[in-house]
Structures are given as C-alpha cells and as structure tokens.
Amino acid sequence: MTDHPLGAVVQGSLSQGLEVRLHSDVSVEQMRVGKFLVVQGVRSRFFCLLTDVSLGTANPRILANPPSFQDTFMRDVLSGSATYGNVELAPMLMFTPTDEEENHNSHTEDTSLGSFQAQTNADIELLPVKTIPTHFSQVYEASERDFRAVFGWEDDPTRRNFAIGKPLDMDVPICIDLDRFVERSNGVFGKSGTGKSFLTRLLISGIIRKQAAVNLMFDMHSEYGWEAMKEGKEVSTVKGLRQLFPGQVEIYTLDPESTKRRGVSDAQELYLSYDQIDIEDIRLVGHELGISEASLDNANILEAEYGKSWIMQLLNMTNEDIKLFCQEKQGHAGSIMSLQRKLMRLDNLKYLRTACPHNYINQVLESLDAGKHVVIEFGSQSNMLSYMLATNMITRRIHGSYVKKAEKFLQTKSPSDRPRQLVITIEEAHRFLDSKIVHQTIFGTIAREMRKYFVTLLIVDQRPSGIDNEVMSQVGTRITCLLNDEKDIDAIFTGVSGGQNLRSVLAKLDSKQQALILGHAVPMPVVIRTRAYDQQFYAEIGETDWSELPDEEVFAAAETARAELGF
C-alpha cells in the first residue's frame, strides 16, 4: 500500500543523499536499486531514487555470535530492532506547497500526504532539490499519482509526451517530453544485445506519431526501415517504420539489389558521386583507408588545383603525371601516390559514381522538407568505410542547407520560414565523435550546436567511452541499457550532477528491456522496463489520426507558457 510507510530518514546530506532505516515489518528484499520512492517532510515532499541497499546491526556482538539458521525464533526477535535494513536515497525533485495552500491545510487539519494527493497536476510545481527532509521523515512507495505528477501522461493535450516504458514494480507509464527530447542531441547506449535498436525504433516511432520532428536515419544494418529480426530463440520479425507509418516514412537505399531481396519494393535508389567527396570526408575515414596526415595535406594541393574533380583527376594520373604535378605545385610525390592507392578502394563502393544523373541528396532534402521521415539503408554496403563515408557526405550537405534556412528564418522571423526540427540517427557513433577527429567532422559540430540550426543527433552506441567528453557533456537525454565497462559507465555520467549516486543503479540493470533514463527530457532519472515493441504497440501507433493531432500553434503556445513559468 502506498500510504504505508516503509522507513524513516535517520541521517544524510544534500550532496551524499539520505540514509533510511526500514521499519521492522518491511523486508529489505522488497527494496530494489532503481526504485522510485517519496519522502514526506514537514513542509515538502521529496521524490527520490533508491541507489543502494545495506544491512545494519545495533550491536557488533550479534555478528560475532549470529543465531543458528534453525533458530527462527531468535532471528525474529532480533529482526527490526537489533538487525535492520538500510536504503540509500538520492533526492531528485521536491514539491513545497505555497503559503496559501499551507494555511488552507492547517485550517482543514489535513495531513501533508493527504494535502499532496489533493493537488491537481496543474497545481504541482516540481523544483530542484535545495534542502533535505528532517530526521525521521517517513518514506513511502511512489503512487500512480506521484508518477503522473513527475512524468506527466501521454494524452496531455499541451505536451508531446510519449510513454517509453514503466517502472520496475508498477504498471504506470513513464513519459518523456518529446519537444525537450528533440531540441538537443541525445544518446541510446548499452552493450551489444541489450536492445538498443529496438529502443531506438521505439523512440523514433514516438517522434513520428507526435510529429515532434522529422527523422533522418542512417540504417547501417537495415533494421529500421521495413522489418528486422526479433531477438530471441524464435526466428521472427518485427515491423519497421515504413510498415508502421506507410504514408510518413520513405526508404532510400545505397544497395538496391539487397533491398529488393528483402522484399522492399518501393525503396528509392540513392547514389553519390566522386565530386561530392570533400577532404573532410576523407579525413573521417582516414583510419579505415590508412591515409596519413601528410597525404591529406597533399590532397589540399590537389583540391586547390582541380576543384571538386580532384579525386577523379588523381585516380587517372600516372606516376609521371604525379611527378610533374609535384614539380609545379610543390607537392610530395610519394604522399600523393600513396593517397592514390588508398583511394582506389572507393571503387568497391556500389553507390559511388563518376557522375550522377541528378542530385540525390537534394531529393532527400525535399522529402524532409515535405515532412517525410527518411531511412537510408546500406544493405551489403554496411562496412565501416562505406557507412562513415556516405553518412558524413549526406549529413554535411543537409546541415549546410539547414544553416541557410535557419539564417533566413532569423532574418524574416516568419513562421513559414521556420525549418522543421530534424533528428539525425547514427549508429557506431564513437567512430564519428572520437576526440581525435570530432572537431573536424560535421557530427561534432551538430552535437555542440544543440538546436541552433534545428538539427540534432540521436547517437546509438555500445562504447560511450569512445565519444569525446565535450560532446558527451552536450548530450541532453541519455537512455542507457546495461553497461559493464567502468570507462563506459564513467562516460555516461560525464557532466551529470550527482552521477556517483547513479552508478550502482546502472550497474544493476537487467540485460534485457531495462534502461536508465536521465537528462533534459525527463524531470528526474528513472529506471524503466522498456515498452514492448509488439502487436499491441502496432495497434496503439496505428490509431493515430494525423488530421486530429493538435497543430503547431497549440504546442507553440504551450512551449511559450512553460518558458514563462521557468520550465
């Protein structure tokens, strides 16, 4: 029962958290790391996350001479008084009634707990924790009312809330605010096999359903577009975004033959040409190609001479041509010959052409401008060289287009010129955001810009420690499945206040369908059982009537009101 106290606060601090002694009738085995609890103080109600569980004794002599395992009577006598359970709580949010509400409660002789339960969601303003409850404040299990007060509800007409899962021990939806989610770059992290792809597909489904942004997904393993294999012993598939939103999602493919073999008949072909490759693109895949910095310096000389056609010119040069070129332009023949040999590997990429009949990237941009969500499949071209090159080439040009649109909107202030918010999903993100190259790639630029040009990233990765610390500190919302490596766990809490209290929570997650959510899109960190991506979800998503969704003016007015209130 949520109104039955579990324990009392015995000591603690604002920086280290609260220590709670469980009451004698409460078993320590009921307490699980990641549980959501509330502490009712004299004036305030504190919303807390359980971060640790321990056992205590009133006298060390008990441990020196413990009762026999057969002596159940003595164990019962000691339980709750001489031996007891402790839990550690990290306060995350607090609610303090106004003076008027306190005066009303005092006249009506209402209790603090009853007073909170009587509030409506509109009356409750949750604030950061600036103090702690008094000694012996009672601790309660969170009720459905508490969850709704903190995380809202999915059908809120003034917010784009999306239910992403449920608490570990309750059947109450946990919602994220999609407007806040898409306005910053975000991350989905977890070791291999923890369900990152399913969680990513779930998030993107919510963004599409609530029309929070348009999505550009670089689908390295062809898991998001049409269908994907379901994890488990049974061989079965789950629907992709194109099947769930047939009128809203378009599939582009860099390998048409592979896409057709998988039964996708309406995918659009996408090709890139050598004259669209810049030195920035080559620098990003320099490790994959084995290209040295000296070769890249000479590439600048070639680009200065031949412009966009520098790669084709280089590939057609003989050794004599290269030597003559170096004599005239002060280049290094050995470095240029090495660059030529390494770039010949690009001939193996099926989507690269000497020249394209039209600009396919502009075609993708037109789809995004029309409000369509684009999935770019790689098929058999899913090796890291292929994936990194195409992703960088396409993203750089789309970002450039958005910069121009944002500058025009800043000039005109006309709502019709406002670019659609764009979320770009990339996998193996540490390859693009490594500290050695992040300052020279478009992805590092986007991650640091936040929503300046209406473009943000959704990065999916199993090695967050490989991502530059500056970029990780800018990641707004982090949805993290199980991680074992200490460096990866440290990376998750880069720039997070009170991260030490959450380390034990993350380390104790189950390997499937559990995640820790913290950051910009949720009021406080919470551990969830992720929402199932199944037939029920398909039915709920399919109920969307696009014509009945609130228009942009309703959401814009709500966003303005929240800003005025300081949210």
Secondary structure, 3 states (H helix, E strand, C coil): CCCCCCEEEEEEECCCEEEEEECCCCCHHHCCCCCEEEEECCCCEEEEEEEEEEEEECCHHHHHCCCCCCCHHHHHHHECCCEEEEEEEEEEEEECCCHHHHHHHHHHCCCHHHHHHHCCHHHCCCEECCCCCCCCCEEEECCHHHHHHHHCCCCCCCCCEEEEEECCCCCCCEEEEHHHHHCCCEEEECCCCCCHHHHHHHHHHHHHHHCCCEEEEEECCCCCCCEEECCCCCCCEEECHHHHCCCCEEEEECCHHHHHHCCCCCCEECCEEHHHCCHHHHHHCHHHHCCCHHHHHHHHHHHHHHHHHHHHHHHCCCHHHHHHHHHHHCCCHHHHHHHHHHHHHHHHCCCEECCCCCCHHHHHHHHHHCCCEEEEECCCCCCHHHHHHHHHHHHHHHHHHHHHHHHHHHHHCCHHHCCCCEEEEEECHHHCCCCCCHHHCHHHHHHHHCCCCCEEEEEEECCHHHCCHHHHHHCCEEEECCCCCHHHHHHHCCCCCCHHHHHHHHHCCCCCCEEEEEECCCCCCEEEEECCCCHHHHHHHHCCCHHHCCCHHHHHHHHHHHHHCCC
